Amino acid sequence: MVESDIRFYRRRAYEEMAAANRAVTMAARERRLRLVDIYVEHLRVLNAPSPFEEDELTLAAGASVFGWSAASGKTKRAAP
């Protein structure tokens, strides 16, 4: 059975977002988020709704599970 384009792009966007959240380096996270953007753009072209809310995409682009600053790539140190 062949999966539809919409289902494929939606599934891949979710998988790449999950991988971005697990990424160890900022470079890996950025690569995964670029793929998310590509899949979401494909969905837009197909007039399919985005699998993410706009604030989720914005948060994902600037947030890190490790507390890294997206702009600097450095780790924030917690106060002792």
Backbone hydrogen bonds, N-H to C=O, Kabsch-Sander energy under -0.5 kcal/mol:
donor,donor_aa,acceptor,acceptor_aa,energy
8,F,4,S,-2.5
9,Y,5,D,-2.9
10,R,6,I,-2.4
11,R,7,R,-2.6
12,R,8,F,-2.8
13,A,9,Y,-2.2
14,Y,10,R,-2.2
15,E,11,R,-2.4
16,E,12,R,-2.7
17,M,13,A,-2.2
18,A,14,Y,-2.3
19,A,15,E,-2.2
20,A,16,E,-2.4
21,N,17,M,-1.9
22,R,18,A,-1.1
23,A,19,A,-0.7
23,A,20,A,-0.6
29,R,25,T,-2.1
30,E,26,M,-2.8
31,R,27,A,-2.2
32,R,28,A,-2.3
33,L,29,R,-2.5
34,R,30,E,-2.1
35,L,31,R,-1.8
36,V,32,R,-2.1
37,D,33,L,-2.3
38,I,34,R,-2.1
39,Y,35,L,-2.6
40,V,36,V,-2.6
41,E,37,D,-2.2
42,H,38,I,-2.1
43,L,39,Y,-1.9
44,R,40,V,-2.1
45,V,41,E,-2.3
46,L,42,H,-1.6
47,N,44,R,-1.8
48,A,43,L,-2.9
56,E,53,E,-0.7
57,L,53,E,-1.6
58,T,54,E,-2.0
59,L,55,D,-2.5
60,A,56,E,-2.5
61,A,57,L,-1.8
62,G,58,T,-1.1
62,G,59,L,-0.5
63,A,59,L,-2.0
67,G,64,S,-1.3
69,S,74,K,-1.7
70,A,62,G,-0.6
73,G,69,S,-3.0
76,K,67,G,-0.7
